[in-house]
Amino acid sequence: MLQQLKNHPFAVEAFFDSSLVLTFAVPKEQLESMIPECLSLDTFKEKWAFIAVAMVQTKDLRPKGLPKFLGNDFFLIGFRIFVRYTNKAGKRLRGLYIIKSETDKKKMEFMGNLFTHYNYTTTDIKKKQHKNSLEICSEKSDFNITINKTASDIELPKNSPFENWKEARRFAGPLPFTFTYNEKPKEVLIIEGVRTNWKPKPQEVINYHIDFLDSLSLNNLVLANAFVIENIPYYWKKGKKELWK
């Protein structure tokens, strides 16, 4: 019964005050062992695969249909790999495979781990507004990102595999689907997100240090893009299960 509860048994809605996503490119061979057999990497030029670090300030997060006053505000950090999955109907779905999740509140850790497979942990998360920049940091997680809030005519990060922001936008998370996999019964869980007013804006990253990415010991990891979205109504549908092969 507890295992079934983790399969996103009901729809969830929230309001995204902001979602800042940094996407890192790495030669695809280095990520192939990090995803389950049912998924394939979503690649660029058949060379690059991608890990996204999403920092999301949610508001009024709650089961869909409940009044806003029953919701909660959380800050969420997710580390996701861009993947594809071909469902039983033969449709290829673009989505994300989550490898780590963090939040700023124990309540979200408890509820998130009760109703999802995302393995939340609680950490300290601080947002520091400076005159021309925004800093998001965590002492416990050894995490620090600073973006330029006033930059215009923003260029792609140095060494990005993309030639322009149009190409980069294809890898601006979150994507429509998130996948988890139960290996023993070969069961895929598909969670679909529904969004409106989705207009990612390029961001200039001044500096970053992310200990979790360092711990993966990936070679030739480069910052590929950074986008922010703001003021987005969002909800996740109830999870759907299907057997793979």
PyMOL commands that set and color helices and strands:
alter all, ss='L'
color gray80, all
select helices_A, chain A and resi 2-5+28-30+32-34+68-70+106-115+165-169+211-215
alter helices_A, ss='H'
color red, helices_A
select strands_A, chain A and resi 12-27+40-41+48-63+72-86+92-103+120-122+126-129+133-138+143-148+177-182+187-195+201-202+204-210+222-236+240-243
alter strands_A, ss='S'
color yellow, strands_A
deselect
rebuild
show_as cartoon
